[in-house]
Amino acid sequence: MVSVNTPTAKFSGFILGIGLGGSLDGIILHQILQWHSMASAVVPPTTLEAMKRNMAWDGVFHAVCWILIMIGICRLVGDARKSRRGELLPDRRTFAGLLVAGWGAFNLVEGIVDHHILGLHHVRDMPVHVVSYDWLFLGIGGIGFLLLGWALMRHPKPQSTHNGL
């Protein structure tokens, strides 16, 4: 039997976490709260044309998240096939840790690159930029989620006699 610690078994959960975390970012921060768009620090959405440009970049962002989710699902299906051949899948707690760690990795990379290096947008661009939100996003949503995911993966539930989730 292959250990649950194989990179193949963990990849699907981590990639799903990245895609789902990005999707939640877009749904909550872009659409519901309307705090920013993908390029709102570069193209402030003060005119209809600027709003359309931001909306188009948000669409590209959501398409990338969707592709990552699809990759994660396809890999998960492959993992299920391996499980039927006797390889162990991560238990629920480990899988949840992979999802949370993937979400944290998304927040950390996206926050560093988009908020700090490229300055495309900030957590709170509209109506004004609030810099403390960027640092909280990196600390709690990035490092905090990575640590929480790691803690969940580090202490998995004892494996039962059945394979998988």
N, C-alpha and C positions, 0 to 999 in steps of 0.2 A: 504493500500500500504506500502511496505517496503522501507525504505530510501535508497538513493544511497550510503549512508555511511556504508552499511553492509559489514562486512569482506569478505563474500562470493563473492560479486560483485567486490571487489577490488583485490582479490587474483589473478585472471587470468591475469590482466594487469601487476601486479607487477612481477609475475613469467615469463610472456612473456618478460618483460623488462630485467630480469636477463639473460634469455637464448639468447635473441637477442643482448644484450650488450656483452656477452661472445663471441658470434659468430662474432660480429664486431671486437672485440679485436683480435680474431684468424685470421680473414681475413686481417685486416689492419696491425697489428704489427707482426704477425707470417709470413704471406704469402706475402703480397705486399711489405712492407718495409723491412721484414726479419731482424728485430731488435732483436728478441729473439724467442726461442721455449720454450715449457713448462719446460724443464730441462736444458736449455743452460748454466746456471751458474754452474751446477753440472757436466754436460757432454758437455763441449765445442764442438761445431760441427766442429772440425778441421780435422776429418777423415770421410770417407764414412760410416763406422760402427757407429760412434757417430751421424752423421746426420740421419741415419736410426733410431737409438734409440730415438732421439728427435722427429722425424716425427711420430713415433709410439705413444709417449706421447701426441703429438699434436692431433693425431687421437682420443685418449681417451678423451681429453679435448673437442673436437668438438662433440663427441658422447654424453657427459654429457649435453652440450649446447642444442643439438638436443632433448634430452629427456625432458629438462625443457621447451623448446618451445612446444613440443607435450602436456605436462601436461597443459600448459597455454591455448593452443588451445582447448583441451578437456574441460577444465573448462569454457572457453568462450562459447562453444556450450551449456554447461549446464546452463550458465547464460542467454543465448538467450531463452532457454526453460522457465526459470523462468520469463523472460520478457513477454512471451506470456501469462503467468498466472497473469500478472499484476504487477510484481515487476519491479522497475525502475533500469535500468542500468546506470552506470556512463556516463555523457555527454562526448563529444569528448575531451574537455579540461582536464577534470579529468582523462580520460583514458590515454591521452598523458602524464599527470603528473605521473601516475602509471608506464608507460613504462620508463620514464626518471628516476624516483626514483629507479626502479628495476635495471636499468643500473648502476646508481650511487652506489647502494648497492653491485652489482657485483664488480665494480671497487674498492670500499673501502675494502671489505673482501678479494678479490683476491690480491689486492696490499699489504695489511697488512700481510696476511698469506704467499703468495708465494714470494713476494719481500723482506719483512723485517724479518719475523719469520723463515721461512724455507730456504730462500735464493735459491729457485729453479731457478729463473730467475729474471731479472730486465727489466724495460721497454726497456732499450738500452744496451743489452749485446754485440752486435756485431757491429763493430769490437771491441769496448771497452765499459766497464760499465760506464755510466754517471749517478751518483746518483741523480742529480737534476731532472732528468726525473721521477724517482720514486716518489719524493715528489710532483711534479706537477701533476702526475697521481692521487695521493691520494687527493690532494687539489681541483683540477679542476674537474677531472673525477669522483672522489668519493664524497667528501663533496659538491662540487659545483652542481653536477647533482642531489644529494639527495635534496638539498635546492631548486633547480629549480623545481623538481618534486613536492615537498611539496607546493611550491608557486602556481603551476598550480592547484593542488588539493584543496588548501585552498580557492581559489576564482573561483569556477566552474561557468560556464555559467548558467544563469537561465534555469531551466528544462522546455522544451516545452511540448506540450500535447502528443507528441509521446514518446514511450519508446525506450531507447537505443541510440546507437551511431548514 
